[in-house]
C-alpha cells in the first residue's frame, strides 16, 4: 500500500466533507469514537473471561424450587405485550432469587 501524503489526505478530507456535510462531520466522528470505545471495552471483557481464575472456589449446590414454566405470550400478541410479559417474568425471578432460602 503506498504511503499517503498531504495531497491524498486533503482529497480524502474533501470527499468526507462533501459526503457528510460540514455540520454532520463532527457528529459522525463523535459516534465513531464512541463505537470504538465500546468495541475496545467489549474485547477487553472477552480477554478477561478467557483468562483462568487464579483461585478455585467450591460451590455448594443449594436446594431450588421447581422451575416455573416460561410464560409465553400468545402468537398474535404485539411486541409490546411480549416485552411486558417478559419483564413481569424477570421481576418474578428477581424477587424469587432475592428472598433468602431456608435450609
C-alpha positions in Angstrom: 0.0 0.0 0.0 1.5 3.3 -1.0 2.2 6.0 1.6 -0.5 8.7 1.9 0.9 12.2 1.6 -0.6 15.5 2.3 -2.3 15.9 -1.1 -4.0 12.5 -0.7 -5.2 13.3 2.8 -6.6 16.6 1.7 -8.5 14.9 -1.1 -9.9 12.3 1.4 -10.9 15.1 3.7 -12.6 17.0 1.0 -14.6 13.9 -0.1 -15.7 13.3 3.5 -16.9 16.9 3.8 -18.8 16.6 0.5 -20.3 13.2 1.6 -21.3 14.1 5.1 -21.5 17.8 5.1 -19.6 20.2 7.4 -22.3 20.1 10.1 -22.6 16.4 10.4 -18.9 15.5 10.2 -18.2 16.3 14.0 -21.2 14.2 15.0 -20.1 11.3 12.7 -16.5 11.5 14.2 -18.0 11.5 17.7 -20.2 8.5 17.1 -17.2 6.7 15.5 -15.2 7.4 18.7 -17.9 6.1 20.9 -18.3 2.9 18.8 -14.5 2.3 19.1 -14.6 2.8 22.9 -17.5 0.3 23.2 -15.7 -2.2 20.9 -12.5 -1.9 23.0 -14.3 -2.4 26.3 -16.1 -5.4 25.0 -12.9 -7.0 23.6 -11.2 -6.4 26.9 -14.1 -8.1 28.7 -13.7 -11.1 26.4 -10.0 -11.3 27.2 -10.7 -11.2 30.9 -13.3 -14.0 30.5 -10.7 -16.2 28.7 -8.2 -16.0 31.5 -8.5 -18.8 34.1 -9.4 -17.8 37.6 -6.4 -17.6 39.9 -8.1 -19.4 42.8 -10.5 -22.2 42.8 -13.7 -21.9 44.8 -16.0 -24.6 46.0 -19.6 -24.0 45.1 -22.1 -26.0 47.1 -25.5 -26.6 45.4 -28.5 -25.1 47.1 -31.9 -26.6 47.0 -34.0 -24.9 44.5 -37.7 -24.7 43.9 -39.3 -26.5 41.0 -38.6 -24.5 37.8 -41.5 -22.3 36.8 -42.7 -22.7 33.2 -41.8 -19.8 31.0 -44.7 -17.6 30.3 -45.4 -17.5 26.6 -47.4 -14.6 25.1 -50.0 -15.6 22.5 -48.7 -15.8 19.0 -50.9 -12.8 17.9 -49.6 -10.6 20.8 -47.8 -7.4 19.9 -44.2 -6.9 20.6 -45.1 -4.5 23.5 -47.2 -7.2 25.1 -44.5 -9.8 24.7 -42.0 -7.4 26.2 -44.3 -6.7 29.1 -44.8 -10.4 29.8 -41.0 -11.0 29.8 -40.5 -8.0 32.1 -43.1 -9.4 34.5 -41.4 -12.8 34.4 -38.0 -11.3 35.0 -39.3 -9.3 38.0 -40.8 -12.5 39.5 -37.5 -14.4 39.0 -35.5 -11.5 40.6 -37.9 -11.4 43.6 -37.6 -15.2 43.9 -33.8 -15.0 43.8 -33.6 -12.2 46.3 -35.6 -14.0 49.0 -33.4 -15.9 51.5 -33.9 -19.7 51.3 -34.2 -21.7 54.5 -32.3 -24.9 54.6 
